[in-house]
Amino acid sequence: MRRHELQASSNGENGSRNCCVDELSVIRRTVTIIWCVLCGFTLLASGSDGADIKGNEWLIGRWVAKDGIQFVEFFADNRCARTQFDTGGKGAWITIQGTIRLDTLGEVFCECKQGSSGFYTRRAPNTIALDYGMGGEPELFHRATAGGTRTADRFIIHAPKGDVAVVDFRKHPALVTQDRQTVVIENQKDFQIVFYVADSSFVISGNVKPFPVVRKEGEAAFLRDLGISQNEACKLSVYEATPVRVDPQYAGRSFRLSFCTGTP
């Protein structure tokens, strides 16, 4: 083999070797960055400023997931517990005890020995969302209201068909206008529930189609958030609508609650 061919071969091997070294360095740097991010996430969960439940008593109680096979409980002494039904071989409820941690952003962690699996944020008066921080859709948990809601947590709406005592959603709204005349109770991707103080009316807006399906989801959330029955809801001034850009078939019309007698 000639010298220049040998030299080319040697350079090719060195180039390949250098390429592998460069790739290895990139991998090592990537692993280091990921490790630092994970460490930072752990520190955020465990080193928060507001670790005391005091001032956040709304959180105390049991919150149940939509699937009904998992729930989380928060207690006044800063304890928490995550419970899930084992759908595998054991077929039993599994509970992991932990400690409540609240950070300055309002995120709530239930820290166990294994670490914190995601964080909870408030979405509506009786709804919290579990976010794993991976960019997916948060999982919603709703407050379990066994035994009903205390009278002190309700206020009276004077409706044309009679007075109705509802959960005081004004204390923890999703949004509220500066003049405090419009209160957003639910601000979900699929629907929105708004309360207008001036005439004590509600509007459930569908943000996606099909409207008949989203309408039912909004009504279920409305009953849950206000802690009332269908009969009580029918006494209130509640309107349902959707914009033309979402569902032209039902746009431009105002509907009443689907379960109320004599409504479309």
MIFI-874103 format. One line per 5 residues: number of its first residue (from 1); for each residue x, y, z of N, C-alpha, C. Coordinates in steps of 0.02 Angstrom, whole numbers. Layout:
<pts>
NUM = X Y Z X Y Z X Y Z ~ ...
</pts>
This chain:
<pts>
1 = 43 -60 0 0 0 0 45 62 0 ~ 28 111 -42 68 172 -45 58 214 18 ~ 108 259 27 108 299 89 46 343 93 ~ 28 374 36 -30 420 41 -95 382 53 ~ -98 319 29 -158 279 43 -160 259 116
6 = -100 241 141 -95 223 212 -114 283 255 ~ -88 341 234 -103 402 271 -178 417 271 ~ -210 407 212 -282 419 207 -321 371 251 ~ -299 307 251 -331 258 293 -323 275 366 ~ -263 296 383 -251 315 453 -293 374 473
11 = -297 424 428 -337 483 443 -411 465 451 ~ -433 417 408 -503 396 412 -517 364 478 ~ -472 322 504 -482 290 569 -483 342 624 ~ -436 390 619 -432 442 670 -495 485 670 ~ -519 499 606 -580 539 602 -639 503 632
16 = -643 438 620 -697 399 648 -692 397 723 ~ -629 389 748 -619 386 820 -637 453 852 ~ -617 509 820 -633 575 846 -708 587 846 ~ -742 561 793 -814 568 789 -848 533 847 ~ -825 472 861 -853 435 917 -842 470 983
21 = -782 499 991 -767 536 1052 -813 595 1060 ~ -824 631 1003 -869 689 1005 -940 668 1023 ~ -964 613 994 -1032 589 1009 -1038 570 1082 ~ -985 538 1109 -985 519 1179 -988 579 1224 ~ -952 632 1205 -952 694 1245 -1021 725 1246
26 = -1055 725 1187 -1123 752 1183 -1170 714 1228 ~ -1164 646 1227 -1207 604 1269 -1195 619 1342 ~ -1130 625 1361 -1115 639 1431 -1143 707 1453 ~ -1136 757 1408 -1163 823 1425 -1239 821 1432 ~ -1272 784 1387 -1345 778 1389 -1367 746 1454
31 = -1333 691 1474 -1350 657 1536 -1340 703 1596 ~ -1286 743 1593 -1273 789 1648 -1328 841 1654 ~ -1350 868 1595 -1403 919 1596 -1468 890 1624 ~ -1486 830 1600 -1547 798 1625 -1544 787 1700 ~ -1487 765 1724 -1478 753 1796 -1487 817 1835
36 = -1459 872 1809 -1465 936 1843 -1538 959 1845 ~ -1573 949 1788 -1644 968 1785 -1684 929 1837 ~ -1671 863 1841 -1707 821 1889 -1691 843 1960 ~ -1628 860 1972 -1609 884 2039 -1646 948 2055 ~ -1648 993 2006 -1683 1057 2017 -1756 1047 2031
41 = -1788 999 1995 -1859 984 2006 -1870 958 2076 ~ -1825 915 2099 -1832 887 2167 -1824 942 2219 ~ -1777 988 2208 -1766 1042 2255 -1827 1088 2257 ~ -1858 1099 2198 -1918 1140 2195 -1973 1110 2237 ~ -1979 1043 2234 -2032 1009 2271 -2019 1009 2346
46 = -1956 999 2366 -1941 989 2436 -1919 1052 2472 ~ -1898 1103 2435 -1871 1162 2468 -1916 1222 2460 ~ -1981 1212 2457 -2028 1267 2446 -2035 1310 2508 ~ -2056 1373 2495 -2062 1420 2551 -2125 1406 2592 ~ -2182 1394 2558 -2245 1388 2594 -2264 1316 2606
51 = -2228 1282 2650 -2240 1210 2661 -2298 1198 2708 ~ -2326 1251 2738 -2379 1243 2786 -2447 1248 2751 ~ -2494 1205 2772 -2560 1205 2743 -2601 1266 2766 ~ -2577 1299 2818 -2613 1357 2845 -2620 1410 2790 ~ -2681 1435 2782 -2695 1483 2729 -2718 1450 2665
56 = -2713 1384 2663 -2736 1346 2604 -2784 1291 2625 ~ -2828 1307 2673 -2873 1257 2700 -2922 1229 2648 ~ -2932 1266 2593 -2976 1241 2540 -2953 1173 2514 ~ -2888 1159 2522 -2860 1097 2495 -2879 1036 2536 ~ -2895 1046 2600 -2907 990 2646 -2968 950 2624
61 = -2960 884 2623 -3014 840 2603 -2991 789 2552 ~ -3039 751 2527 -3025 699 2477 -3045 723 2408 ~ -3000 709 2360 -3010 727 2290 -3007 664 2248 ~ -3058 652 2209 -3065 588 2172 -3055 600 2097 ~ -3017 556 2066 -3005 560 1994 -3068 540 1955
66 = -3071 560 1893 -3130 546 1852 -3141 471 1843 ~ -3086 432 1841 -3094 360 1830 -3118 323 1892 ~ -3118 358 1950 -3144 330 2012 -3099 278 2045 ~ -3041 264 2017 -2997 213 2046 -2935 243 2078 ~ -2934 309 2087 -2880 340 2123 -2904 405 2155
71 = -2875 421 2212 -2892 484 2245 -2834 506 2288 ~ -2834 570 2306 -2783 598 2349 -2818 635 2405 ~ -2789 631 2465 -2817 664 2524 -2765 710 2555 ~ -2788 769 2576 -2745 817 2609 -2774 830 2679 ~ -2730 832 2729 -2752 839 2798 -2725 904 2829
76 = -2758 926 2883 -2741 990 2915 -2672 989 2948 ~ -2646 929 2963 -2580 925 2995 -2523 916 2945 ~ -2535 937 2882 -2484 935 2829 -2471 865 2802 ~ -2512 816 2820 -2505 750 2790 -2546 745 2726 ~ -2527 698 2684 -2566 684 2625 -2560 609 2610
81 = -2606 585 2569 -2605 514 2552 -2631 504 2481 ~ -2594 466 2442 -2615 449 2374 -2638 376 2374 ~ -2698 365 2350 -2727 297 2349 -2749 279 2278 ~ -2733 218 2259 -2751 195 2192 -2769 121 2194 ~ -2818 102 2155 -2839 33 2152 -2794 -5 2105
86 = -2766 -60 2129 -2721 -101 2089 -2763 -144 2042 ~ -2763 -125 1978 -2803 -162 1929 -2766 -223 1902 ~ -2706 -235 1929 -2667 -293 1908 -2688 -356 1944 ~ -2638 -392 1967 -2652 -457 1998 -2682 -453 2068 ~ -2663 -402 2108 -2684 -399 2178 -2757 -379 2186
91 = -2780 -332 2145 -2850 -310 2150 -2866 -280 2217 ~ -2822 -236 2243 -2832 -205 2308 -2813 -131 2305 ~ -2835 -94 2356 -2818 -23 2360 -2748 -15 2390 ~ -2707 26 2359 -2639 38 2383 -2633 112 2401 ~ -2612 125 2463 -2606 194 2488 -2534 210 2506
96 = -2511 268 2484 -2443 292 2500 -2450 357 2539 ~ -2422 358 2599 -2426 417 2642 -2371 467 2623 ~ -2385 530 2632 -2335 581 2615 -2345 645 2655 ~ -2308 697 2635 -2310 762 2668 -2326 815 2616 ~ -2367 862 2635 -2387 916 2589 -2331 967 2583
101 = -2317 986 2521 -2269 1039 2507 -2302 1088 2459 ~ -2301 1152 2475 -2328 1203 2431 -2272 1251 2411 ~ -2268 1265 2346 -2216 1312 2326 -2247 1381 2314 ~ -2205 1429 2298 -2228 1498 2292 -2272 1510 2231 ~ -2274 1462 2185 -2316 1468 2125 -2386 1440 2136
106 = -2398 1414 2196 -2464 1385 2211 -2469 1312 2192 ~ -2413 1282 2174 -2413 1211 2157 -2408 1169 2220 ~ -2447 1116 2223 -2451 1074 2283 -2421 1006 2268 ~ -2374 985 2311 -2342 920 2304 -2361 875 2362 ~ -2372 811 2348 -2382 761 2400 -2319 719 2400
111 = -2272 737 2443 -2206 706 2443 -2204 643 2485 ~ -2186 588 2454 -2177 525 2489 -2102 508 2488 ~ -2084 452 2517 -2015 431 2519 -1988 421 2449 ~ -2032 401 2403 -2011 389 2334 -2004 454 2295 ~ -2022 511 2327 -2020 575 2291 -2091 598 2275
116 = -2096 654 2241 -2162 681 2223 -2177 663 2151 ~ -2236 634 2141 -2256 614 2074 -2303 667 2046 ~ -2276 719 2016 -2316 773 1989 -2337 823 2042 ~ -2375 873 2022 -2399 924 2068 -2471 942 2051 ~ -2507 968 2101 -2577 984 2095 -2586 1060 2093
121 = -2632 1083 2051 -2650 1154 2049 -2726 1160 2048 ~ -2751 1216 2072 -2823 1225 2075 -2850 1249 2008 ~ -2903 1218 1984 -2934 1236 1920 -3003 1268 1929 ~ -3038 1248 1981 -3106 1272 1994 -3119 1262 2069 ~ -3175 1289 2095 -3188 1282 2166 -3184 1210 2191
126 = -3205 1162 2151 -3204 1092 2174 -3164 1047 2127 ~ -3115 1076 2093 -3074 1037 2046 -3001 1055 2052 ~ -2958 1004 2056 -2886 1015 2053 -2858 972 1996 ~ -2801 992 1970 -2770 956 1914 -2702 928 1934 ~ -2689 866 1916 -2625 835 1929 -2584 838 1865
131 = -2527 873 1869 -2483 882 1811 -2417 849 1826 ~ -2396 804 1781 -2333 769 1790 -2274 807 1760 ~ -2287 866 1732 -2233 907 1705 -2202 881 1642 ~ -2237 837 1606 -2209 806 1546 -2242 833 1482 ~ -2284 885 1490 -2315 916 1432 -2382 885 1412
136 = -2404 832 1447 -2468 801 1431 -2527 837 1461 ~ -2586 812 1449 -2648 842 1476 -2653 824 1551 ~ -2661 875 1595 -2667 861 1667 -2727 818 1682 ~ -2722 779 1736 -2777 736 1758 -2818 773 1811 ~ -2884 774 1802 -2927 812 1846 -2953 769 1904
141 = -2954 800 1964 -2980 769 2024 -3035 816 2051 ~ -3091 786 2072 -3147 825 2097 -3157 811 2172 ~ -3177 863 2207 -3187 856 2279 -3243 807 2295 ~ -3229 762 2342 -3280 715 2366 -3321 752 2418 ~ -3387 755 2407 -3431 794 2451 -3476 750 2492
146 = -3448 696 2520 -3487 652 2562 -3513 690 2623 ~ -3578 685 2635 -3608 720 2691 -3629 791 2674 ~ -3617 812 2611 -3638 878 2590 -3588 932 2608 ~ -3603 993 2588 -3560 1050 2602 -3589 1091 2658 ~ -3546 1115 2702 -3569 1154 2759 -3605 1217 2736
151 = -3657 1237 2773 -3696 1297 2755 -3653 1359 2752 ~ -3601 1362 2794 -3557 1421 2795 -3519 1428 2730 ~ -3512 1374 2691 -3475 1377 2628 -3520 1392 2569 ~ -3583 1410 2582 -3631 1423 2529 -3658 1494 2532 ~ -3687 1516 2478 -3724 1579 2478 -3788 1571 2438
156 = -3836 1614 2450 -3902 1608 2420 -3907 1649 2356 ~ -3931 1616 2303 -3947 1651 2241 -4023 1657 2237 ~ -4046 1719 2233 -4118 1731 2229 -4140 1728 2156 ~ -4168 1672 2137 -4189 1660 2067 -4264 1669 2060 ~ -4288 1683 2000 -4361 1692 1989 -4403 1633 2012
161 = -4376 1573 2008 -4414 1513 2027 -4401 1490 2098 ~ -4362 1530 2137 -4349 1512 2206 -4276 1520 2224 ~ -4262 1524 2288 -4193 1532 2312 -4156 1465 2309 ~ -4091 1470 2292 -4050 1411 2288 -3984 1424 2326 ~ -3967 1380 2372 -3903 1385 2409 -3849 1347 2370
166 = -3798 1383 2348 -3745 1353 2308 -3677 1359 2343 ~ -3630 1316 2325 -3562 1321 2350 -3534 1389 2330 ~ -3501 1422 2377 -3476 1490 2364 -3414 1488 2319 ~ -3425 1482 2255 -3371 1480 2206 -3335 1547 2200 ~ -3363 1600 2228 -3332 1666 2224 -3268 1671 2264
171 = -3260 1625 2313 -3201 1626 2355 -3138 1604 2317 ~ -3147 1558 2271 -3089 1532 2234 -3108 1524 2160 ~ -3118 1579 2125 -3138 1574 2054 -3078 1557 2010 ~ -3092 1533 1950 -3039 1522 1902 -3013 1589 1877 ~ -3059 1635 1864 -3043 1704 1844 -3097 1750 1869
176 = -3081 1814 1876 -3131 1864 1894 -3111 1931 1864 ~ -3160 1968 1838 -3144 2033 1808 -3127 2084 1862 ~ -3095 2138 1841 -3072 2188 1889 -3129 2219 1928 ~ -3187 2228 1895 -3245 2257 1930 -3283 2205 1970 ~ -3260 2141 1967 -3288 2086 2005 -3362 2073 1989
181 = -3381 2091 1928 -3450 2079 1906 -3457 2016 1864 ~ -3401 1988 1843 -3401 1927 1803 -3353 1877 1835 ~ -3379 1819 1853 -3339 1768 1886 -3335 1706 1842 ~ -3276 1686 1823 -3267 1625 1784 -3257 1567 1832 ~ -3305 1521 1833 -3303 1464 1879 -3261 1408 1851
186 = -3271 1393 1787 -3232 1341 1752 -3203 1372 1688 ~ -3139 1360 1677 -3107 1385 1617 -3068 1328 1585 ~ -3105 1279 1559 -3075 1219 1532 -3064 1226 1457 ~ -3027 1178 1429 -3014 1178 1357 -3078 1169 1318 ~ -3123 1126 1343 -3184 1109 1306 -3243 1155 1320
191 = -3245 1184 1380 -3302 1227 1398 -3282 1277 1451 ~ -3325 1326 1460 -3316 1379 1510 -3382 1392 1545 ~ -3379 1403 1610 -3439 1419 1649 -3428 1488 1681 ~ -3474 1535 1668 -3467 1603 1691 -3529 1625 1730 ~ -3517 1662 1784 -3571 1689 1826 -3570 1765 1819
196 = -3629 1794 1806 -3637 1867 1800 -3672 1893 1862 ~ -3638 1933 1900 -3663 1957 1964 -3725 2000 1956 ~ -3727 2042 1905 -3781 2091 1897 -3850 2059 1897 ~ -3858 2003 1862 -3924 1971 1859 -3923 1899 1886 ~ -3869 1880 1918 -3861 1813 1947 -3874 1757 1896
201 = -3850 1768 1835 -3859 1717 1783 -3793 1682 1768 ~ -3800 1623 1736 -3742 1583 1718 -3743 1570 1644 ~ -3683 1564 1615 -3677 1545 1544 -3626 1489 1539 ~ -3646 1434 1507 -3601 1378 1493 -3584 1382 1418 ~ -3521 1394 1402 -3501 1402 1332 -3462 1341 1308
206 = -3481 1314 1251 -3445 1258 1222 -3389 1283 1177 ~ -3328 1260 1190 -3269 1283 1153 -3247 1235 1098 ~ -3276 1176 1097 -3260 1126 1045 -3325 1093 1023 ~ -3323 1057 969 -3382 1020 945 -3371 945 955 ~ -3425 907 957 -3495 927 947 -3526 958 1010
211 = -3565 1009 999 -3595 1046 1055 -3638 1002 1101 ~ -3680 956 1075 -3721 915 1120 -3680 875 1171 ~ -3621 854 1151 -3578 815 1197 -3546 861 1249 ~ -3516 916 1225 -3483 963 1270 -3533 994 1318 ~ -3593 1005 1294 -3647 1032 1335 -3659 990 1397
216 = -3661 924 1389 -3672 879 1445 -3613 881 1494 ~ -3553 886 1468 -3494 890 1512 -3496 955 1553 ~ -3516 1010 1521 -3521 1073 1557 -3574 1072 1610 ~ -3631 1039 1595 -3685 1033 1644 -3664 992 1705 ~ -3627 938 1693 -3603 897 1749 -3556 937 1794
221 = -3512 976 1763 -3466 1017 1802 -3504 1072 1839 ~ -3556 1100 1809 -3597 1152 1840 -3630 1126 1904 ~ -3660 1067 1901 -3692 1038 1960 -3641 1023 2014 ~ -3583 998 1994 -3531 980 2041 -3502 1042 2075 ~ -3487 1094 2036 -3457 1154 2064 -3503 1192 2111
226 = -3568 1191 2095 -3616 1226 2138 -3644 1182 2193 ~ -3632 1117 2189 -3655 1071 2240 -3731 1068 2245 ~ -3764 1066 2187 -3837 1067 2186 -3864 1009 2144 ~ -3929 997 2150 -3962 945 2111 -3987 974 2045 ~ -4011 930 2001 -4039 954 1938 -4101 997 1949
231 = -4143 977 1997 -4204 1016 2011 -4186 1087 2035 ~ -4135 1092 2077 -4113 1157 2101 -4084 1198 2044 ~ -4046 1165 2000 -4015 1200 1944 -4067 1229 1897 ~ -4123 1195 1890 -4176 1218 1845 -4210 1281 1871 ~ -4201 1298 1934 -4228 1360 1961 -4186 1420 1942
236 = -4122 1408 1924 -4075 1462 1909 -4080 1483 1836 ~ -4054 1543 1822 -4051 1568 1754 -3985 1545 1723 ~ -3989 1491 1685 -3929 1461 1655 -3939 1457 1580 ~ -3891 1481 1542 -3895 1481 1470 -3834 1445 1441 ~ -3844 1412 1385 -3790 1374 1352 -3784 1398 1280
241 = -3722 1404 1256 -3711 1428 1188 -3643 1407 1163 ~ -3633 1416 1097 -3568 1402 1066 -3559 1450 1008 ~ -3498 1475 996 -3487 1522 941 -3488 1488 873 ~ -3498 1528 821 -3504 1501 753 -3439 1469 730 ~ -3382 1494 752 -3318 1465 731 -3308 1395 759
246 = -3344 1378 812 -3337 1312 844 -3386 1262 814 ~ -3450 1279 815 -3501 1233 790 -3557 1273 759 ~ -3552 1287 694 -3602 1330 660 -3673 1303 665 ~ -3681 1238 671 -3748 1209 674 -3787 1233 735 ~ -3753 1247 790 -3787 1267 851 -3773 1339 872
251 = -3732 1374 833 -3714 1443 849 -3772 1490 840 ~ -3770 1546 876 -3823 1597 869 -3887 1580 906 ~ -3887 1527 946 -3946 1507 984 -3928 1502 1058 ~ -3978 1514 1099 -3968 1509 1172 -4009 1450 1198 ~ -3975 1404 1231 -4008 1343 1257 -4013 1347 1333
256 = -4061 1311 1360 -4066 1303 1433 -4037 1235 1451 ~ -4033 1220 1515 -4005 1156 1537 -4046 1098 1507 ~ -4011 1049 1480 -4044 995 1442 -4091 953 1485 ~ -4079 949 1550 -4120 906 1594 -4180 943 1623 ~ -4188 1006 1608 -4245 1044 1634 -4305 1034 1587
261 = -4364 1027 1617 -4425 1015 1579 -4442 1071 1531 ~ -4457 1053 1469 -4478 1102 1420 -4422 1142 1389 ~ -4361 1116 1391 -4305 1151 1361 -4276 1109 1305 ~ -4246 1142 1252 -4217 1105 1196 -4153 1069 1215
</pts>
